[in-house]
Amino acid sequence: MSTNVSDVVVTRVALDAVKKRKNSEKIEVTIVERINADWIVRGTCPIDLEGHPWAERFEVIVDPRGKVKSVDFSLL
């Protein structure tokens, strides 16, 4: 990837990272923003907690080259 990726590419990279970890197709991206050189993608995805549907928030940090630096999840 080039060193100057677009928000569309960053969103795709983040979605792929969340899909791999959570095995879910219903992922909603709410914010894509650039802070300094890194991109931060935030959103929600559904999870099943002991038979009850719940939402989980995620934050993916992507570097300027399009590589995932970190992925964090937290319950809403």
C-alpha positions in Angstrom: 0.0 0.0 0.0 1.1 3.5 -0.5 2.1 5.7 2.5 -0.9 8.0 1.9 -4.1 5.8 2.2 -7.6 7.1 1.9 -10.4 6.9 4.4 -12.1 4.3 2.1 -9.1 2.0 2.2 -8.7 2.5 6.0 -12.3 1.6 6.6 -12.0 -1.6 4.5 -8.8 -2.6 6.5 -10.6 -1.9 9.8 -13.7 -3.9 8.8 -11.6 -6.8 7.8 -9.8 -6.8 11.1 -13.1 -6.7 13.1 -14.7 -9.4 10.9 -11.7 -11.7 11.5 -11.9 -11.3 15.3 -15.7 -11.3 15.8 -16.9 -13.4 12.9 -19.7 -11.0 12.2 -21.0 -9.4 9.0 -23.2 -6.7 10.7 -20.5 -4.2 11.5 -21.4 -0.5 11.6 -18.7 2.1 11.3 -19.6 5.4 13.0 -16.4 7.5 12.8 -13.4 7.5 10.6 -10.9 10.2 11.6 -7.3 11.0 11.1 -5.3 11.9 14.2 -1.7 12.9 13.5 -0.5 10.3 11.0 -2.8 7.5 12.2 -6.4 6.7 11.3 -8.9 5.8 13.9 -12.1 3.8 12.9 -14.8 3.4 15.5 -18.1 1.6 15.4 -20.2 -1.2 16.8 -20.8 -4.9 16.1 -23.4 -7.4 17.6 -22.3 -10.1 19.9 -24.2 -12.9 21.8 -23.8 -12.9 25.6 -25.2 -16.1 26.9 -28.1 -16.1 24.4 -28.8 -12.4 24.6 -27.9 -10.0 21.8 -25.7 -7.2 22.8 -23.7 -4.5 21.1 -19.9 -4.1 21.3 -18.0 -1.0 20.5 -14.7 -1.3 18.6 -11.8 1.0 17.8 -9.2 0.2 15.2 -6.0 2.2 14.8 -4.5 2.0 11.3 -1.1 3.4 10.4 -0.4 5.7 7.4 0.6 2.6 5.3 -2.7 0.8 5.9 -1.6 -1.7 8.5 -3.6 -2.3 11.7 -1.7 -1.1 14.8 -4.4 -2.1 17.4 -7.9 -3.3 17.8 -9.9 -2.7 21.0 -13.4 -3.9 22.0 -15.7 -2.8 24.8 -19.3 -3.5 25.8 -21.8 -0.7 25.4 
